[in-house]
């Protein structure tokens, strides 16, 4: 399931060296689309042995406060929290038991996270935290590893130097997923260098562009994107040029989808923590086979990525920058509330079906798997339903949870909802 980390070996080594030096809070910073998440998951893989398997990956992109972030650590680890108020105590006690590495991914929107992480590090002497964020957490003990764009060659470099540069290596690796014999040649080398420069050497932008190189030459793509960037430049004056270009690259990839695929893709912006094909089909109001074809195309175009799944069903997800883009489409089209309603309806149906299965010995394990896998989705749906003034729908979703909450020591969370 995991992609090889192209062009980032040196950065992975940098982070590992900082950990080896005894630093316990490392924040990987850098703009959206630069590859922070992928680097963080790679660090998790490479430190598994060192931490005897005690490595937790905790995605926080939909979390806005520190309390929920700490609860997410417990949820990810499967620790039974008997009392919501004591979730911090539980997490501190568990993390203090043995050396553990915790990856906190996408932290920039959580204002009070720094203080919470400081408390954890103080209470747990063998804890190491690797955070990814567009900006530092702001603690004295924090060691920053700034992730810059990949190194971009000059158009007049030698063909071989262009082919061996980081950015072109990533571009070619992504293009080969679609066109296995794609290669750097004397004819296309300068254009590839220009394309990488235009895309700021951002891995996400490079992959999105590469997924279309079977349709146009690198030279043609440079021209097409140039127009797209100009078109969108005046659109978002509050964003950095780099963010605008990433947005424009996602938008360009998006515009090349047909209307049905676009509509389905937009709806995927409401999921949290990934989705199955059945879930995506239910929320988009289509059938699973149609959704399979759509998701296959979206994976092809790097707008969706498969998650390595432990469970029976394949799961997929969107990178944070791409989810932001999808949600923006929903907001601009006035469709966010409808999409969230559809997501909540799916959550109710799924939770009711599997909540009842807890009483059936043969299906109990499967039911637990579903509630674990969909925990972030169910929470997002509950949040949406409660926001709208808690009514029957919110009550149904919460009620469907009760056996799961009791059997997983989450009674306080249940009572709070």
NUBA-139542 format. One line per 8 residues: number of its first residue (from 1); their letters; for each residue x, y, z of C-alpha. Coordinates in nm, 2 decimals, decimal comma. Each point is the difference from the previous one (the first is absolute). Layout:
<atoms>
NUM	A	X/Y/Z ~ ... $
</atoms>
This chain:
<atoms>
1	XXXXXXXX	0,00/0,00/0,00 ~ 0,25/0,27/0,06 ~ 0,17/0,21/-0,27 ~ 0,38/0,00/-0,01 ~ 0,12/0,33/0,14 ~ 0,15/0,15/-0,32 ~ 0,25/0,29/0,04 ~ -0,04/0,03/0,37 $
9	XXXXXXXX	0,26/-0,25/0,14 ~ 0,23/0,28/0,12 ~ -0,29/0,16/0,18 ~ -0,10/-0,33/0,17 ~ 0,36/-0,04/0,11 ~ 0,00/0,36/0,14 ~ -0,30/-0,07/0,22 ~ 0,14/-0,34/0,11 $
17	XXXXXXXX	0,33/0,17/0,09 ~ -0,19/0,26/0,22 ~ -0,18/-0,29/0,18 ~ 0,33/-0,18/0,04 ~ 0,15/0,32/0,16 ~ -0,26/-0,04/0,28 ~ -0,25/0,28/-0,11 ~ -0,35/-0,10/0,09 $
25	XXXXXXXX	-0,21/0,25/-0,19 ~ 0,07/0,03/-0,37 ~ -0,24/0,21/-0,21 ~ 0,02/-0,05/-0,38 ~ -0,12/0,33/-0,15 ~ -0,06/0,11/-0,35 ~ -0,27/0,12/-0,24 ~ -0,30/-0,21/-0,10 $
33	XXXXXXXX	0,08/-0,26/-0,26 ~ 0,37/-0,02/0,09 ~ -0,02/-0,36/0,13 ~ -0,01/0,04/0,38 ~ -0,25/-0,28/0,05 ~ 0,19/-0,25/-0,22 ~ 0,33/0,08/0,18 ~ -0,17/-0,04/0,34 $
41	XXXXXXXX	-0,14/-0,34/-0,09 ~ 0,34/-0,10/-0,14 ~ 0,16/0,10/0,34 ~ -0,26/-0,22/0,17 ~ 0,10/-0,30/-0,21 ~ 0,37/0,05/0,05 ~ -0,03/0,03/0,38 ~ -0,23/-0,30/0,06 $
49	XXXXXXXX	0,30/-0,21/0,09 ~ 0,16/0,26/0,23 ~ -0,32/0,05/0,19 ~ -0,09/-0,38/0,01 ~ -0,31/0,06/-0,20 ~ -0,13/0,28/0,22 ~ -0,06/0,25/-0,28 ~ -0,33/0,19/-0,02 $
57	XXXXXXXX	-0,11/0,19/-0,31 ~ -0,27/0,25/0,09 ~ -0,16/0,21/-0,28 ~ -0,13/0,33/0,14 ~ -0,11/0,20/-0,31 ~ -0,36/0,02/0,12 ~ 0,08/0,07/0,36 ~ -0,02/0,36/0,13 $
65	XXXXXXXX	0,07/-0,03/0,37 ~ 0,27/-0,16/0,22 ~ -0,24/-0,21/0,21 ~ -0,14/-0,18/-0,31 ~ 0,36/-0,04/-0,13 ~ 0,10/-0,18/0,32 ~ -0,32/-0,21/-0,02 ~ 0,10/-0,09/-0,36 $
73	XXXXXXXX	0,33/-0,15/0,14 ~ -0,19/-0,23/0,23 ~ -0,25/-0,09/-0,27 ~ 0,28/-0,08/-0,24 ~ 0,18/-0,22/0,26 ~ -0,33/-0,17/0,10 ~ 0,05/0,10/0,37 ~ -0,31/-0,03/0,20 $
81	XXXXXXXX	-0,10/0,33/0,14 ~ -0,25/-0,04/0,28 ~ -0,05/0,36/0,05 ~ 0,02/0,28/-0,26 ~ 0,13/0,24/0,26 ~ 0,28/-0,24/0,08 ~ 0,11/-0,06/-0,37 ~ 0,31/0,21/0,06 $
89	XXXXXXXX	0,09/-0,21/0,31 ~ -0,05/-0,32/-0,19 ~ 0,21/0,11/-0,30 ~ 0,28/0,13/0,24 ~ -0,01/-0,33/0,20 ~ 0,01/-0,22/-0,32 ~ 0,27/0,20/-0,17 ~ 0,22/0,00/0,31 $
97	XXXXXXXX	0,00/-0,39/0,00 ~ 0,26/-0,04/-0,27 ~ 0,19/0,19/-0,27 ~ -0,25/0,11/-0,26 ~ 0,01/0,21/-0,32 ~ -0,32/0,20/-0,07 ~ -0,04/0,16/-0,34 ~ -0,25/0,29/0,01 $
105	XXXXXXXX	-0,09/0,08/-0,36 ~ -0,15/0,33/-0,12 ~ 0,01/0,21/0,32 ~ 0,00/0,36/-0,12 ~ -0,37/0,07/0,08 ~ 0,02/-0,11/0,37 ~ 0,07/0,32/0,19 ~ 0,08/-0,15/0,35 $
113	XXXXXXXX	0,18/-0,31/-0,11 ~ 0,34/0,12/0,11 ~ -0,09/0,00/0,37 ~ -0,16/-0,34/-0,02 ~ 0,31/-0,15/-0,17 ~ 0,22/0,17/0,26 ~ -0,20/-0,17/0,28 ~ 0,03/-0,34/-0,17 $
121	XXXXXXXX	0,38/0,03/-0,05 ~ 0,04/0,11/0,36 ~ -0,20/-0,29/0,13 ~ 0,15/-0,27/-0,23 ~ 0,38/0,01/0,00 ~ 0,03/-0,26/-0,28 ~ -0,25/0,16/-0,23 ~ 0,10/0,14/-0,34 $
129	XXXXXXXX	-0,24/0,21/-0,20 ~ 0,03/0,07/-0,37 ~ -0,25/0,26/-0,11 ~ -0,08/0,13/-0,35 ~ -0,13/0,35/-0,03 ~ 0,01/0,30/-0,24 ~ 0,14/0,20/0,30 ~ 0,20/-0,09/0,31 $
137	XXXXXXXX	-0,18/-0,09/0,33 ~ 0,21/0,26/0,18 ~ 0,16/-0,20/0,28 ~ 0,36/0,06/0,13 ~ 0,08/-0,37/-0,03 ~ -0,13/-0,02/-0,36 ~ 0,25/-0,09/-0,28 ~ -0,12/0,12/-0,34 $
145	XXXXXXXX	0,07/-0,19/-0,32 ~ -0,11/0,23/-0,28 ~ -0,11/-0,20/-0,30 ~ 0,07/0,20/-0,31 ~ -0,11/-0,07/-0,36 ~ 0,20/-0,25/-0,19 ~ 0,32/0,11/-0,18 ~ -0,09/0,12/-0,35 $
153	XXXXXXXX	0,24/-0,01/-0,29 ~ 0,07/0,28/-0,25 ~ -0,13/-0,05/-0,36 ~ 0,35/0,03/-0,13 ~ 0,15/-0,26/0,23 ~ 0,14/-0,32/-0,16 ~ -0,28/-0,26/-0,07 ~ 0,15/-0,24/0,25 $
161	XXXXXXXX	0,01/0,27/0,28 ~ -0,37/0,08/-0,08 ~ -0,09/-0,37/0,02 ~ 0,17/-0,04/0,33 ~ -0,14/0,31/0,17 ~ -0,25/-0,06/0,29 ~ -0,30/0,17/-0,17 ~ 0,04/-0,17/-0,33 $
169	XXXXXXXX	0,05/-0,34/0,18 ~ -0,34/0,04/0,17 ~ -0,17/0,12/-0,32 ~ 0,13/-0,30/-0,20 ~ -0,08/-0,25/0,27 ~ -0,36/0,13/0,01 ~ -0,03/0,01/-0,38 ~ 0,12/-0,36/-0,03 $
177	XXXXXXXX	-0,30/-0,12/0,20 ~ -0,20/0,08/-0,31 ~ 0,26/-0,01/-0,27 ~ 0,26/-0,27/0,10 ~ 0,25/0,10/-0,26 ~ 0,00/0,38/0,07 ~ 0,35/0,13/0,00 ~ 0,21/0,31/0,00 $
185	XXXXXXXX	0,15/0,06/-0,35 ~ 0,20/0,27/-0,17 ~ -0,33/0,11/-0,16 ~ -0,20/0,05/0,32 ~ 0,26/0,06/0,27 ~ -0,01/0,39/-0,01 ~ -0,39/0,00/0,00 ~ 0,00/-0,24/0,30 $
193	XXXXXXXX	0,23/0,23/0,18 ~ -0,22/0,30/-0,08 ~ -0,31/-0,19/0,11 ~ 0,16/-0,09/0,34 ~ 0,10/0,36/0,05 ~ -0,35/0,12/-0,08 ~ -0,14/-0,24/0,26 ~ 0,24/0,12/0,27 $
201	XXXXXXXX	0,15/-0,35/0,04 ~ -0,30/-0,09/0,21 ~ -0,05/-0,38/0,01 ~ -0,38/0,02/0,00 ~ -0,01/0,24/-0,30 ~ 0,26/-0,21/-0,19 ~ -0,20/-0,32/0,05 ~ -0,33/0,17/-0,11 $
209	XXXXXXXX	0,17/0,13/-0,31 ~ 0,18/-0,33/-0,07 ~ -0,33/-0,18/0,00 ~ -0,10/0,19/-0,31 ~ 0,33/-0,04/-0,20 ~ -0,16/-0,28/-0,21 ~ -0,23/0,27/-0,15 ~ 0,24/0,28/-0,07 $
217	XXXXXXXX	0,37/0,05/-0,04 ~ 0,20/0,18/0,28 ~ 0,03/0,30/-0,22 ~ -0,38/0,02/-0,07 ~ -0,07/-0,04/0,37 ~ 0,23/0,29/0,09 ~ -0,21/0,22/-0,23 ~ -0,34/-0,13/0,13 $
225	XXXXXXXX	0,10/0,05/0,37 ~ 0,14/0,35/-0,07 ~ -0,34/0,11/-0,11 ~ -0,17/-0,17/0,30 ~ 0,24/0,17/0,25 ~ -0,07/0,34/-0,16 ~ -0,37/-0,06/0,02 ~ 0,01/-0,09/0,36 $
233	XXXXXXXX	0,26/0,24/0,12 ~ -0,23/0,29/0,06 ~ -0,26/-0,24/0,16 ~ 0,17/-0,06/0,33 ~ 0,21/0,31/0,10 ~ 0,02/-0,12/0,36 ~ 0,20/-0,31/-0,09 ~ 0,37/-0,04/-0,07 $
241	XXXXXXXX	0,09/-0,03/-0,37 ~ 0,10/-0,35/0,08 ~ -0,33/-0,09/0,15 ~ -0,18/0,15/-0,29 ~ 0,20/-0,20/-0,24 ~ -0,07/-0,32/0,19 ~ -0,37/0,08/0,00 ~ 0,02/0,08/-0,37 $
249	XXXXXXXX	0,17/-0,34/-0,07 ~ -0,27/-0,18/0,19 ~ -0,26/0,20/-0,18 ~ 0,15/-0,07/-0,34 ~ -0,01/-0,37/0,07 ~ -0,35/0,03/0,13 ~ -0,13/0,19/-0,31 ~ 0,12/-0,29/-0,22 $
257	XXXXXXXX	-0,25/-0,24/0,18 ~ -0,35/-0,04/-0,14 ~ -0,29/0,16/0,18 ~ -0,11/-0,33/0,18 ~ 0,36/-0,07/0,13 ~ 0,03/0,36/0,12 ~ -0,33/-0,02/0,19 ~ 0,10/-0,32/0,17 $
265	XXXXXXXX	0,35/0,13/0,08 ~ -0,15/0,31/0,16 ~ -0,21/-0,22/0,23 ~ 0,31/-0,19/0,12 ~ 0,10/0,32/0,17 ~ -0,24/-0,07/0,29 ~ 0,17/-0,32/0,11 ~ 0,23/-0,02/0,30 $
273	XXXXXXXX	0,26/-0,27/0,04 ~ -0,06/-0,16/-0,34 ~ -0,29/-0,18/-0,16 ~ -0,11/-0,33/-0,16 ~ -0,15/-0,02/-0,35 ~ -0,34/-0,08/0,15 ~ 0,01/0,31/0,22 ~ 0,11/0,22/-0,28 $
281	XXXXXXXX	-0,28/-0,13/-0,22 ~ -0,26/0,05/0,27 ~ 0,11/0,36/0,06 ~ 0,02/0,09/-0,37 ~ -0,33/-0,17/-0,07 ~ 0,13/-0,25/-0,25 ~ 0,07/-0,38/0,00 ~ 0,32/-0,17/0,11 $
289	XXXXXXXX	0,11/-0,11/-0,35 ~ -0,03/0,35/-0,15 ~ 0,19/0,13/0,30 ~ 0,27/-0,26/-0,05 ~ 0,05/0,12/-0,35 ~ 0,01/0,37/0,12 ~ 0,24/-0,07/0,28 ~ 0,23/-0,20/-0,23 $
297	XXXXXXXX	0,02/0,31/-0,23 ~ 0,05/0,23/0,30 ~ 0,29/-0,22/0,12 ~ 0,14/0,00/-0,35 ~ 0,00/0,38/0,01 ~ 0,15/0,01/0,36 ~ -0,31/0,17/0,14 ~ -0,07/-0,30/0,22 $
305	XXXXXXXX	0,24/-0,25/0,16 ~ -0,06/-0,35/0,12 ~ 0,07/-0,07/0,37 ~ 0,18/-0,32/0,09 ~ -0,30/-0,17/0,16 ~ 0,02/-0,24/0,29 ~ -0,38/-0,06/-0,02 ~ -0,20/-0,20/-0,25 $
313	XXXXXXXX	-0,11/0,30/-0,20 ~ 0,23/0,22/-0,21 ~ 0,02/0,36/0,12 ~ 0,10/0,32/-0,18 ~ 0,08/0,35/0,11 ~ 0,09/0,35/-0,12 ~ 0,31/0,19/0,09 ~ -0,08/0,31/0,22 $
321	XXXXXXXX	0,06/0,26/-0,28 ~ -0,22/-0,20/-0,23 ~ -0,28/-0,04/0,26 ~ 0,02/0,38/0,05 ~ -0,05/0,04/-0,37 ~ -0,30/-0,24/-0,01 ~ -0,17/0,18/0,30 ~ 0,06/0,34/-0,18 $
329	XXXXXXXX	-0,19/-0,14/-0,30 ~ -0,29/-0,10/0,23 ~ 0,00/0,34/0,17 ~ 0,02/0,19/-0,33 ~ -0,29/-0,21/-0,14 ~ -0,21/0,05/0,31 ~ 0,00/-0,38/0,05 ~ 0,20/-0,05/0,32 $
337	XXXXXXXX	-0,31/-0,03/0,23 ~ -0,16/-0,26/-0,24 ~ 0,33/-0,20/-0,02 ~ 0,03/0,00/0,38 ~ -0,36/-0,11/0,03 ~ 0,05/-0,28/-0,24 ~ 0,32/-0,10/0,19 ~ -0,20/0,00/0,33 $
345	XXXXXXXX	-0,28/-0,21/-0,16 ~ 0,26/-0,26/-0,11 ~ 0,16/0,01/0,35 ~ -0,34/-0,07/0,17 ~ -0,08/-0,29/-0,24 ~ 0,35/-0,15/0,05 ~ 0,01/0,04/0,38 ~ -0,35/-0,14/0,04 $
353	XXXXXXXX	0,07/-0,30/-0,21 ~ 0,33/-0,08/0,18 ~ -0,11/0,12/0,34 ~ -0,26/-0,27/0,00 ~ 0,26/-0,26/-0,10 ~ 0,18/0,03/0,34 ~ -0,26/-0,24/0,14 ~ 0,09/-0,26/-0,26 $
361	XXXXXXXX	0,30/-0,20/0,11 ~ 0,10/-0,08/-0,36 ~ -0,01/0,36/-0,11 ~ 0,14/0,17/0,31 ~ 0,36/0,03/-0,13 ~ -0,11/0,13/-0,34 ~ -0,22/0,26/0,18 ~ 0,29/0,12/0,21 $
369	XXXXXXXX	0,21/0,03/-0,31 ~ -0,26/0,22/-0,17 ~ -0,04/0,23/0,31 ~ 0,38/0,03/0,03 ~ 0,05/0,07/-0,37 ~ -0,28/0,26/-0,02 ~ 0,06/0,16/0,34 ~ 0,11/0,34/-0,15 $
377	XXXXXXXX	-0,29/-0,01/-0,25 ~ -0,25/-0,08/0,27 ~ 0,13/0,28/0,22 ~ -0,01/0,25/-0,29 ~ -0,36/-0,11/-0,08 ~ -0,10/0,03/0,37 ~ 0,16/0,35/0,02 ~ -0,19/0,11/-0,31 $
385	XXXXXXXX	-0,33/-0,14/0,13 ~ 0,04/0,15/0,35 ~ 0,10/0,34/-0,16 ~ -0,33/0,01/-0,18 ~ -0,19/-0,02/0,33 ~ 0,00/-0,36/0,13 ~ -0,31/-0,18/-0,12 ~ -0,11/-0,35/-0,09 $
393	XXXXXXXX	0,28/-0,06/-0,25 ~ 0,28/0,09/0,25 ~ -0,18/-0,22/0,26 ~ -0,01/-0,30/-0,24 ~ 0,37/0,03/-0,08 ~ 0,10/0,03/0,36 ~ -0,24/-0,29/0,11 ~ 0,15/-0,23/-0,26 $
401	XXXXXXXX	0,34/0,05/0,17 ~ -0,09/-0,11/0,35 ~ 0,13/-0,36/-0,01 ~ 0,32/0,11/-0,17 ~ 0,05/0,28/0,26 ~ -0,06/-0,24/0,29 ~ 0,22/-0,28/-0,13 ~ 0,28/0,25/-0,09 $
409	XXXXXXXX	0,01/0,19/0,33 ~ -0,13/0,32/-0,17 ~ -0,30/0,04/0,22 ~ 0,09/0,36/0,09 ~ 0,03/0,09/-0,37 ~ -0,35/-0,15/-0,05 ~ -0,15/0,19/0,29 ~ 0,16/0,32/-0,13 $
417	X	-0,16/-0,05/-0,34 $
</atoms>
